[in-house]
Amino acid sequence: MNILITGSKGQLGSEMRVLSSAHPQHHYFFTDVDELDITDRSAVSAYVQSNAIDLIVNCAAYTNVDKAEEDEATAQKINAEALSVLGNQGVRVVHISTDYVFSGDEHRPCRETDSVGPRTAYGRTKYEGEKILLAACPEAVILRTAWLYSSYGNNFVKTMIRLGKEKKELGVVYDQIGTPTYAADLARAIFVVIESPIWHPGIYHFTNEGVCSWYDFTLAIHALHGGIECQVRPILSEEYPYKTPRPHYSVLDKSKFKKTFGVAIPHWMDGLKRCMRVLNNE
């Protein structure tokens, strides 16, 4: 297939580029906003037609949760309106969404069939994008994920390493629970979807396995990095100056993905160990 991957310079797009070498039977077109503006209908149509694209993997998104509150119009354009552009190209689409479509008030893993209740501009625009895409392209596959990190780009893992080296003490929230997800494992999941002998459209949840708090995650990051003497202190969400509310419980139920595609998903600690090996080697 000829596969267009948008947002190719981000965490997930970068991992897709790395993993593509293990799937040489396909021809890849890696683009970011500099090469292709996914909100520009004529530009996208021309690109898809001229390169005979068979499948679009949309890794592009407006992901800054706090800035989205101040500039929801831009988040809406990238996270929602662009999905009308991508979904109306006459090809299948794999799109990445988020746990932020839920309220975060549940105390059990969220299923694909659960009611959504986004509380942020980011969550609202991502959910709007899901609806727009499925209306335009009923054959689309949507993968909701959470707590994404990688050796590429800016993310929580890199921030905690930097702060751990800079500070003697660090307060990290312990009352927000979720699942850290290594972008390389999400990239593998996308290839599982792409190469399944049967195409299975719809919404799926994918993160690594297991659960932890941001505090637990930070302790694991520092331990695996080594040489960090910073004292990490557990704090409540109300003690941290968030501009935008964060979900208190954002664990996603992955049963549907595992059953449909017949795969085992690595535990978050396994993913973190592999990512830290890459970072430590750098």
N, C-alpha and C positions, 0 to 999 in steps of 0.2 A: 504493500500500500504506500501511497504518498501521504505522509502524515505531517500536518501543520501543528507546531507546538508554539503557542503564544506565551508571553511572559517568560521567555527562555532565560533571562538573566536573573530571575528570582531564585529562591531556595529550591522550589520544586522543579522549575524549568531547568535549572542547572543539574539537578540529579537526573532528570530525564535525559539530558544530553549525555551524561556519563554512562547511563544504563543502555542508551541506544546502541552502543558498540556491541553489546551482547545480543542484539536483535537486528543483525545486518540485512535481514530479508526485506526490510522496509526502507523507504527513502524519506529522510526527514528534512523539514524546513523549520528551522529555529528562528523565531522572530521575537523582538521586544518592541516597545513603543517607537523606538527610533526607526525600525524597519517597517513596521505595520501598525497603524492606529486602528485597534479593533472597534472603535466607535465610528469609523468612517466606512459607511456601507459600500460606496463605490470602490474604494481602495481594497477592501476585503474581497469583494466580488471579483475584481480584476485579478487579485493575487490567487484566489482559489481556482479560477478558470485557467489562468496562464500556466499554473503549475499542476493542473489536473489533480487537485487535492481530493483524497478519498475520506479523510477523517481529520477532525480538528480536536486537539487536546488543549483546553483553555486553562492555562496556569496563571493567567493575568488576573489581577484583582487590586482594588483599593483596600488595603488591609490595616491602615493606621486608624485604630478604633477611636482615639481621642480627636484626631483631626477631622474624622468623618462627621463628628458632631458639629463642628464649625463650618464644614463645607460639604453638606449632604448632597448638594447638587452634583459635585464632581464624583462623589462615591456612587450616586445613582447612575451617572452616565457610564462609568466603568463597570460597576457590579451588576447593573440591571439592563440599561438600554443597550449596551454592547451585546447582550445575549440575544436580542432580536436580530442583530446583524449576523452573529455567528450561527444562530439557529435557522436562518432562512437561506442558507447556501446550498441546500439540497444534499448535504452530506451528514454523516453521523457526527455527534459531538460528545466528548467526555469533558465534563465540567467539574471544577472543585468548589465545594461550598463549605459551610462552617457550622460548628456547634452553636454559634451566636444566633441562629434562627430560633433557638429555644430560650425560655426565660431563665433557665439555670436554677429554678426553684425545686426541681424534682429531687428525690432521694433514691432513685433507681436509674439505671442506664436508659437513655432515651432511645426509643425505637423510631423507625422511619414513619410509622403510622401515627405517632403521637402528635398532638396539637402543637403548633408552633406558637411562639409568643416573644418575638424579638424586642429587646428593651433599649437597643442602641441604633443609631443611624447605620452603622456597619451591618448589624444583623438585619435590619429592615431592608436595606438595599440588596443584600445577598439573597434574602428570601424572595424579594421581588424578581431577582434574576432567575431563580429557580422556576418560578411560575411562567415567566416570559419564555424561557428556553423550552420548557415542556409543551407549551402551547404552540411554539414555532416548529419544534422538532420532537415529536412524541417518541422517536427512537433514541433520544439522548440518554446518556448515563450520567447521573450526578453523584459524586462522592463527597459526603460531608466528612470533614476531619476536624482536628482540634490540636492545640498546643504544638504547632509544627516548628521544627528546628532542623538545622543542617550545618554542615561545615561551610556552607556558602551563605552570603548575605548577613543581615543583622537579625539576631534572634536572642531569646532568653539565655540559651546556653553560653553564647559568647559574651553577653552582658554580665552574667554571673561570674564568669572567669575573670573578666576585666575588673569588676568591682571587688572581687575576692582578693585580687592582687593590690588594689589601690587602698582598700579600707581595712581597719582593724576590726570593725564590727559592722554587721549588716542585718537589717530587719527584713524578713521575708514572710509573706502571709501564709498561714497554715489552715485557714478556713475556706479556701477555694480548692475544690477537688476535681481532678481531671486525669487525662492520660497524655503524657508527652509522646509525640509522634515524630519519628525520624523520617524526614522527607524522602530519603532513599527507599524506605519501606513503602511509602505511599506511591512512589514512582513504580516500584515492582508491582504493586496492586493495579496500577493503571495498565501495565503491560499484560497482566492476567486478564483484565477486561478486554483489551484489544485483541488478544490472541485466543480467547475462548472460542471453541468450535461453534458455539451458539451465541448469538448476540442477545444479551439480557438487558433491555432498556429499563430505566426507572431510577429511583433514589436509593442509595446505599450509604451505610455508615462505615468509615474505615479510620481507625487509629491503631496504634500498638495496643497490646493487651495490658491488663493491670490498671491500677489507679494509684495516685499519690497527690500530695499537696505541692504547691510551689516551694514550700519550705523543704519537704522531703527531696524534691527534685534538685534543689540547690545543693543540699548536702551530698547527694550522689555525684553531681557535677564536680564539686570541689574534691571529693575523695578520688574520683577517677583521674582528674587532672594531676593531682599531687602537688606538693609544695606550697599549698595555699593555707595560711595560718589564720585567716579571717574568722572571727567568731560569728556564726550565723544564729540569729535570734528569731524565734517564731513570734509573729505579730498577727493581730486581727485585721481584717480588711478595713475596718473603720479607723485603724491607726495609720493607714497608708493613704496619701493624698491623691486618690484616683479622681480624674476629671469625669470619667465615664464609668457607670456601673459594670462590674465584671460578674459573670455567672458564678454562683457559689458551688454548683455541682454540674459539671458538663461532661460526664461520662457518656459515651455513645455505645449502644448495643450493636455489635457487629455480627450477630447471628445470621442475618440475611445474606451478607456478603460471603461468610464462610460456607454456608449451606449451598448457595447458588454456584460459587466458583470452586468449591472443594479445596480450600486452602487453609493452612495453619498460619496464624499471625504471630510474629515475635513479640515477646514481652518488652515493655518500654525500657527496662534496664539493659536488655540485650542490644536494643537499638542504640541506646546512649553509649554503651561500651564501644560499639563499632564506630560511631561518630567521633568519640573522644580519641580513638586510635588515629583517625585521620587528622584531627586537630593537633594532637600531640606530635605527630610526625611533621606537621608544618612548622 
